[in-house]
Amino acid sequence: QHMPPNFTASLAARLDAASRLTIREAADGERPSPGVALLAPGGRHMRLHGGRVELSDEPPIGALRPRADLTIADVAREHGRHTILVVLTGMGSDGLEGARAVRAAGGRVIVEDESTCTVFGMPRAIESAGLADVVAPLHEIAGVLIEEAA
């Protein structure tokens, strides 16, 4: 989420209450684990090195901090062909360079179809670049993800 500091904790809590997953802000040094979704804290890049989260105050990229491209590229580097990237509605093109990294590593890329996007910027950038393996409406993405992961 491209959100300022102090907003992501409440978003994580709201999502956590509505999900069977555990959803929280990432903490420096933690290891991602099954059943847990981590959100980059507002105003910090979330990197992944040696299987551990590293929160960074590196300068914004394209006016964004956090920048999803950084996290995605790190995941692709560490997990290669086992990476599945899902890009949902969003403004701009953050995720495009990450999608390139995922494809280069042999992973798969799923994007939300324009018909269900509130803002078709991020999915459009990836689809227009020919990097989307699957384009699906929001209500079908969970099923696609299950098939891809099988």
C-alpha positions in Angstrom: 0.0 0.0 0.0 1.3 3.5 -0.9 0.3 5.0 2.4 1.9 7.5 4.8 3.2 6.5 8.2 0.5 5.8 10.9 -2.1 4.6 8.4 -0.8 1.1 7.6 -1.2 -0.2 11.1 -4.9 0.5 11.2 -5.3 -0.9 7.6 -3.5 -4.1 8.7 -5.7 -4.4 11.8 -8.9 -4.0 9.7 -7.7 -6.6 7.1 -6.6 -9.0 9.9 -10.1 -8.8 11.4 -11.7 -9.7 8.1 -9.3 -12.5 7.0 -8.3 -16.0 8.0 -4.7 -14.9 7.4 -2.8 -13.0 10.0 -2.2 -9.6 8.6 0.1 -7.0 10.2 2.8 -4.4 9.5 6.2 -6.0 8.8 8.8 -5.7 11.5 12.5 -5.3 10.8 14.3 -8.7 10.9 11.2 -10.9 10.9 10.9 -13.9 8.6 7.8 -14.2 6.4 5.8 -17.3 7.3 2.9 -19.2 5.8 -0.5 -17.8 6.7 0.9 -14.3 7.4 0.6 -11.3 5.1 2.9 -8.4 5.8 2.3 -4.8 4.9 5.2 -2.4 4.4 4.9 0.3 7.1 3.9 3.6 5.7 6.9 5.7 4.6 9.4 2.7 4.6 10.5 0.4 1.8 10.2 -3.3 2.7 13.1 -5.3 1.4 13.8 -9.0 1.7 17.4 -10.3 2.3 18.4 -13.8 3.4 14.7 -14.6 4.1 14.3 -11.7 6.5 12.5 -8.4 6.2 14.6 -5.3 6.2 12.8 -2.0 6.5 14.5 0.8 4.7 14.5 4.6 4.7 16.2 4.8 1.3 14.9 7.7 -0.7 11.5 7.4 -2.4 11.6 6.0 -5.9 9.2 7.8 -8.3 7.9 9.7 -5.2 7.0 6.4 -3.5 8.2 5.0 -0.3 7.3 2.1 0.1 7.9 1.1 -3.5 6.5 -2.3 -4.4 9.0 -2.9 -7.2 11.8 -3.2 -4.5 10.0 -5.8 -2.5 8.8 -7.8 -5.5 12.3 -7.9 -7.0 13.7 -9.1 -3.7 11.1 -11.9 -3.5 11.8 -12.9 -7.1 15.6 -13.0 -6.4 15.1 -15.2 -3.3 12.3 -17.5 -4.6 12.8 -17.5 -8.3 10.3 -19.6 -10.3 8.3 -20.2 -7.1 7.2 -16.5 -7.1 3.6 -15.6 -8.0 2.9 -11.9 -8.2 -0.6 -10.6 -8.0 -1.2 -7.0 -8.9 -4.6 -5.4 -8.1 -6.1 -2.0 -8.7 -3.8 0.9 -8.2 -2.5 4.2 -9.6 0.7 4.5 -11.6 3.1 1.8 -12.7 4.7 0.6 -9.4 5.0 -3.2 -9.8 6.1 -3.1 -13.4 9.8 -3.5 -12.8 9.0 -6.1 -10.1 6.9 -8.0 -12.7 9.9 -7.9 -15.0 12.0 -9.4 -12.2 9.4 -12.1 -11.5 9.2 -13.1 -15.2 13.1 -13.1 -15.5 13.2 -15.5 -12.5 10.7 -17.8 -14.1 7.8 -16.8 -11.8 4.2 -16.0 -12.8 2.3 -12.7 -12.9 -1.4 -12.3 -12.4 -3.1 -9.0 -12.8 -6.6 -7.7 -12.1 -8.8 -7.2 -15.2 -9.8 -3.6 -16.0 -13.5 -4.5 -15.5 -13.1 -4.8 -11.7 -10.4 -2.3 -11.1 -11.2 1.0 -9.4 -7.9 2.4 -10.9 -6.4 0.4 -13.8 -2.9 2.0 -13.7 -0.7 -0.7 -12.1 -2.4 -3.7 -13.8 -2.5 -1.8 -17.1 1.3 -1.1 -17.0 2.1 -4.8 -16.5 -0.5 -6.0 -19.1 0.7 -3.4 -21.7 4.3 -4.5 -21.2 3.2 -8.1 -22.0 4.2 -9.4 -18.6 0.9 -10.7 -17.4 0.5 -14.5 -17.5 -3.1 -14.2 -16.4 -5.6 -11.3 -16.5 -8.7 -12.0 -14.4 -11.5 -10.1 -12.7 -11.1 -9.7 -8.9 -13.7 -12.4 -8.0 -11.7 -15.0 -10.0 -8.2 -14.2 -8.8 -8.3 -16.4 -5.7 -9.1 -19.4 -7.9 -6.4 -18.5 -10.4 -3.9 -18.2 -7.6 -4.8 -21.6 -6.2 -4.3 -23.1 -9.7 -1.0 -21.4 -10.2 0.3 -22.5 -6.8 -0.7 -26.2 -7.4 
